[in-house]
Amino acid sequence: MAFAAWLPFLHQPLRPDESGFLLLSRHWQPGTSLYGDYWVDRPPLLLWLFSIAGHLTPAGAVVAAPAVKLMAATASAASVLLAGVLAGLLGRGRVWPRVAGPAVALALLSSPYFGLPETDGEVLAVPFVLLGVVLLVSALRHPSGRRGLALAAGAGAAAMAAALVKQNEVDVFVLAAALPLTRRGRAAGLAGRAAAFAGGSLAMLGVGLAGAAARGTSPSGIWDAVVVFRLEAAAVIGTSASPATPERMSHLTTVSVLSGGVLLLVLAALLVVLDRSSLLTWPALCLAGWEVLGVAMGGSYWWHYLTGLVPGLVLLVVLAAPARRRALVAACLAYVLVVNAFAWVHWSRQPVEVSPEARVSSYLRSHARPTDGVVVAFGHAEIVAASGLSSPYPYLWSLPVRVRDPRLRQLEDVLAGPSAPRWLVVDGDTVGSWGLDARDAQDYVVRHYGEQRTYGEWHVWERQVGADG
């Protein structure tokens, strides 16, 4: 069912993130930036996964790529299966926990409120997180011997794999760090399993960094993108964000409540605290707390951030489902299933309209030469991808521009350089936006580019014949 929930959306146009990641994965080779000639604040395993989808997508498919949606469908199905395995390990033979765990994963991973039908880092990281939790719980049941060490090593590898898909998905590390605090003297073999966990995670990290280095992406560049940049971005968002940012935060809060996700999280956490019969009580609360913090600290407050809550919710619901409290959890879970099912039905029946971004891409495909370049100011990588052109400007997302090129000096160098794009697509009447000082860049655009067409808020500019730096 989780897999099938994605099928009605297979041929929908790719969203900006999906198009951007697919474009980067196709051009990932030694180049002038982090991933070839482009830059994004994401770790390399995400690009490897999109590379797989790219190999399954015909080169001429520039608008829709069913393989990208099928990748998310597979991740959702795997997550539901792993939620069932986890519920079987912790359910103590009861049927209800073994039903409730997968039902939570199904309801939320099939919900437009939690990001469907967008294939993003969160939905691709969830199966790695749940796999790490399953292996970690299994390792606790084998305090000594090779099997326990192998399970712990596998948990460490899965934990690192999740972080290499989305850098804040360190859920399994949080759970592992909290486990020793609750062992209460049952520490037999704990040191050995901790070493195996660390070894597995370091081995996965080494494989990921080596694979990225083979394609021209350095470890220092990855650190700068996934750690240093995120700190810089948080400062920029905090000091100069547009009114759209708190508005999205309000919408995300509303959606989290309407979907029932927050209600289920609070109820399950309360019941687990009141019961406290499991050694996983406090580790599970730490895991869920980290996931809530990850959503709150995301900065841009997109709906797909909520997908990161799924592993903690599954674990808490399984732990909070003893027989005497089944009715409370069942009632809340029923609400979650019904509300998100209705949301899915509503979204699946929505007609696919031709967006202004698609019209811009169509115009560029009709009027551009294959050797032309295009720069989109700013974000909306789907325009670049669907146009079939390349961008000489490395930033296909808007946040890196605001953080790394706020005065648009680098953009000016590109527009005035030997690889100046023939086409410039601008969202609005000027290249300026919040957090940017665009006076010099806008002056250059007006002097060297002429506006050709307007689609909604998008303005298509073409470099004038004879224009130079």
N, C-alpha and C positions, 0 to 999 in steps of 0.2 A: 504493500500500500504506500509506503514512503517513497519507493521508487516511482510508482505509477503517478504519484501526485505531481511530478515534474513533467510528465509526458505532454499534457496540453500546451505547455509553454516552450516546446523544443524549438519551434521556428519563429519565436518572437525575436525582434531585433536585440542585439547585445547591448547591455548597459555600458556606461562609460568605463567602469572598472574592468568588466569582462573584456571589452574591446582592447583596453590598454594592456592588460596582462597578456592577452593573446598576441598582440602586436609585439610586445617586448620579447616574448618567448620565441617568436619567429625571427627576430633580429638579434638574438643573444649570441654574440661572438665578440672577440677582442675588438674594442672600439674606443671611443673618446670619453665614454661615461661609465656608469656602473654596470648596466646591462647593455652591452654594445654601445650604441650612441644615445641611449635613453637612460633616464634615472627615475627610480621610484623607491619609496621608503618601505620596501618589503624584503623579507629574506628569500634565499634562492629556491627552496623546495617548492614554494608556490609557483615560481616560474617553470620549474621542472614539470609540475603537474599540468600547467597550461601548455607546455611543449607537447605533452602526450595528446591533449585535445587538438593542438595545432596539426599534428601529424595525421589525425583522423578527419581533419577538415580540408576540403578541396581549396586549392590556392585561390580560386576565383570567388569563394564565399566571403563577401566583405561585409554583409549586414547581419546575417544570422549564422550561427554555428551550433547545430544540434549537439555536437560532441561536447561542447562546453556545458550545456545543461545536463547531458547524460552523466558527466563527471560528478556534478552535484547530486544527481539522483542516486548514483552509486554510493557516494559518501553518506547520504541520508539513510539508505538501506543498510549499509554496514553499521551505522551508528545505532539503528534500531536493534539489529542483531546483537551487537555488543552490549546494549542496554539489557537485553534479555539474558545474556550470559552473566552480567553483573548481578542482576536480580536473582538468578539461579544460585549464585554463590552466597548471597546474603539473605535469601528468603527463608532459610531454615525449613525448607520443604513445603512452605505454604504456597498455595496457588495465587493468592491475591497479590503479593509483592512481585511475583513473576509476571503478572499481567500489567501491573501498574507501571513498572519501570519502562518496558517498551512502549506502553501507551503514551507516556509523557514525551518520549523521543519522537514518536510518530506525530502526535498532535502539533508539536512546536516546529519540527523540521519540515512539516508540510504546510506551514502557515505563512501567508503573506506578511503577517505582523512580525515574523521573525526572518524576513528577508527573501523568501521565495517570490519570484523565480530568479533571483540574482545569484550567480555562482561567485562567491567571494571567499576570502581567506578563512572566515569563521566556520562556514559549513564544511570546508575541506579539512579543517583542523580538528573538528569534533570527533571523528572516528579514531584519530591518533590519541586524543585525550582519553576517550573511553577505553581504548585498548590498553593504554598505560595504567588506568585505574584497575581494570580487570587483572592485569598481570601483577600489579602491586598487591592487590587483595589476595590473589592466589599465592604469591610469595610469602605472605604472612602465615599461611597455613602450612608452610614447609620451613620450619625454623632452622633446619640444617640439611646438608646434603646438596648434591649437584642440582637437583631440580629447583630447589629454592633459589640458588644462585642464578640459574639460567632464567628463571622467571623475573628476578629482580633486574638482571641485565636487560632483558626484553622490555621491562617497564621503563628503564632509563632511556633506551633507544626510542621508544614510542614518545616519551616525554619530550625529548629533543626534537623528534620529527614534527611534533605539533608546533613547537616554537620556531622551527625552520619554515613552517607554513605561514604562521602569523606570530609576530614576536611577543605579543602579550599573552599568548596561549601557553603559559608556564604552569597550568593547573596541576599537572602531575607532580611537578617539583614542589609546589606548595603542599600538596597532600603528603608527599614523602617526608618533607621537612617537619610536618606536624605529627606524624606517626610516633616518633620516639617519645613524645611528650605524654602519650597515653598508654604506653606499654606496661606501666606499673610493675616493673620488675621482670616482665617476660621478655627479656632482652637476649635470649639464647639465639645466637647466630645473627644478631642484628648488625653487628659491625661488618660481617662478611657480606651480608645482603646489601648493606649501604655501599660497600666498595664495589660490588657487582653493578648496582644501580648507577653509580658514578661512571664506572667503566663503560657500560652500555651507552650512556648519554654522550660521553666523550668520543666514543667510537663513531656514533652517528654524526656528531658535530664534525669530526675529522672527514668523514665521507662527504658530507654536505659542502664543506669548505673546499675540499680538493676538487670536487666536481665543478663547483663554481669557478675556481681558479683556472681550470682547464678551458673555460669559456671566456676568460678574461676578467673575471670579477674577483677582486682581492679581498682577503679577510678584513683588512682595515676599511675598505670601502663599505663592506656589509655592516661593520660596527658603526661607522658614521651614519649609515642610512637607518638602521633599525633602533639605535640607541641615542646617539648624539642628536640626530635630526628630530626625533620625537620630543626631546627635551626643549629644543629650540622652538619647535612648532607649538608646544603647549604655551610657551611664553608669548608667542605672537598672537595666538588665539585669545589668550587672556587679556592682552592689552589693546588689540585692535580689531577684534572680530566684528563682523557686520551684524545687524539685527536678525539676520536669517539664522545665525547660530543659536541664540537662546530660543528662537521660535522652533527650530528643529528639536532642541532639548525638551521643550514643552510637549511637542508631538510624540517624541519617544516615550516620555513619561506616561502620556495618555494611552498610547498603544500597549505599553507594558502592563498597565492596569486592565485595559479592556480585554486583552488576550487571556487574562487569568494567570499569566506567568508570575507576576509579583505576588498575587494572592496565594497561589500554590507554594511559592517559595517561603513566604512568611509562615504559612500554616505548617508546612512540613518541618521547617526549622524549629518552630515552637514545640511541636510534638516530639521531635528528636531530643531537644533539651530537657523536656519534662520526663522523658523515658530514661535516657542515659544508660541503657543496658548494653549498648554496643561500644566496643573499643574505638569504633570509627566515628563516634558522635562529634568530638571536637575537631578531628581532621576534616570531616565532611563539612562542618560549619566554616572552617578556614577556607576550604575549597570554594564553597558558595560565596563567601565574603570576598574572596579575590576576584571571582567572576563579576560580582556586582560592581566592585571597584573598577574593573576593566571597562565595563560599559560606561560608568560615570566619567572615567578619565579619557575616554576615546576622543573627546574634543569636538568632533563634527556631528555626533549624535545621529548616525544613520540607523535605520531600523534593523539592518542585519547585525548590528552590534549585539542585539538580544540573543542571537544564536549562541554566543559564548556562554550563556547561562545554562544550556541544556545538560552538560555533564553533571554539574552540581545539583540541578533539580532532580535528575534521575537518581543520583545517590541518596539525596535527602528523602525523596518519596519512597524509595525501597526501604530505608531505615525507619520511616515513620508509618509503616503499614502493618503494625501488629493487629491482631483480630479485634481487640476491644476498641480500637480507634479507626477501624476500617471505614466506617460510615462517613466521618468527616473528610478523610482524604478522597474517598470515592465520590462524594458530592462535588468537591472542588475539581477533581479530575474530570468528572462528567461535564462540568461547565466549560473547562478548557477544551475538551474534545468538541463540544457542540459549537462554541463560539468560533474556534479556528476552522472548523469544517465549513461553517457558513461563510467565513471570510474567503476560504479557498474557492468555494462555488462562485462567489461574487466576482473574484478576480479572474477566474477561468472563463467567465462569460463576457468579459470586457472586450470590445472590438479593438483590434490593433490599428491605431491611427498613424498616419504618416506625420512624423514629428518635424519641426523646423530643422532640427539637426540632420535628419535624413534628407530633407530637401537640399540643404547645403552640400552634403556629400554627393548627391545626385548631380548637382550643378557642376561640382568640381570634376566628377568623372566625365561629364560631357564636354567640358571646356579645357581641361588641363592636358598637358602632354605627360607621358610617363616619367620624364626627367624633371618635371616641375617639383618644387617643394611647397609645403604648406605649413603655416604656424597658426594654431588656434589659441586665441587669447581670451580666457585661459581655461584649461581643463577640457572635458568632453573629448576624450581620446577616441570615442567612436566615430567622430567626424574624420580624423586623420586615418583611422583604420579603414573606414568604408569608402574613403576617397581613392584608395589605392596608391596614395602618395606617401612620401616620407617627410619627416619634419627635421630641419637642421637645428631646431631648438630642443634641448634634451628633456625639458619638463613638459610632460603630457598631462599632468595634474596641476591644479591651481595652488594647492598648499605649498609645494616645493618652491614655486615662484615667489610666494609671499615671504618665505623664510630665507631662501638662498639668493634671490634676485629682486629684492624689494624696490630698488631704484631702476630696475629694468636695464641695467648697463649691459648685461649679457645678451639680452634680447636686441638691444641696439647694435651690438657687435655682430650678431647674426644677420640682422636686416641690412647692415652696411658691408658685410663681408662678401667673400667670393662665392659662398654658398647661399646667398640671399634667396629666400623663397619667392616664387612668383606670386603666390597667393597668401593672403593674410585674412583670417576669419576672426571677427571681433564680436564679443558678446556685449552689445550696447554701442553707444556713440563714441566711446573712447576706450583705449587699452587700459585705462585706469580702473582701479577697483579698491576695495578696502585693503589697507595695509601696503599699498603701492604708491610710489611717487612716479607718475607716468608722464610728467610734463615734457621732458626731452624726447622720450620715445614717441609720444603722440605727435609732437612737432615733426619728427622724422617721417612718421607714417603719412601725415597730411602732405608733406612735400614730395614723397616718392611713390605713393600708392594712390590709386583712384578707386572709389567705391563703384562696384559693378551691380550688386544685387542685394536685396534685403529679404530675409525670411524671419518673420517675427522679430525677435531682438537680435538676431544674428545679421551681421553686415559682412559681405564678401568684398574684399579689396584685392586689386590686381596691381602688380608692380608696373609702373609706367615705362614705356619703351624709352631707352636711353637714360633711365635713372641710374645713378651711381651713388657711392658713399658720400 
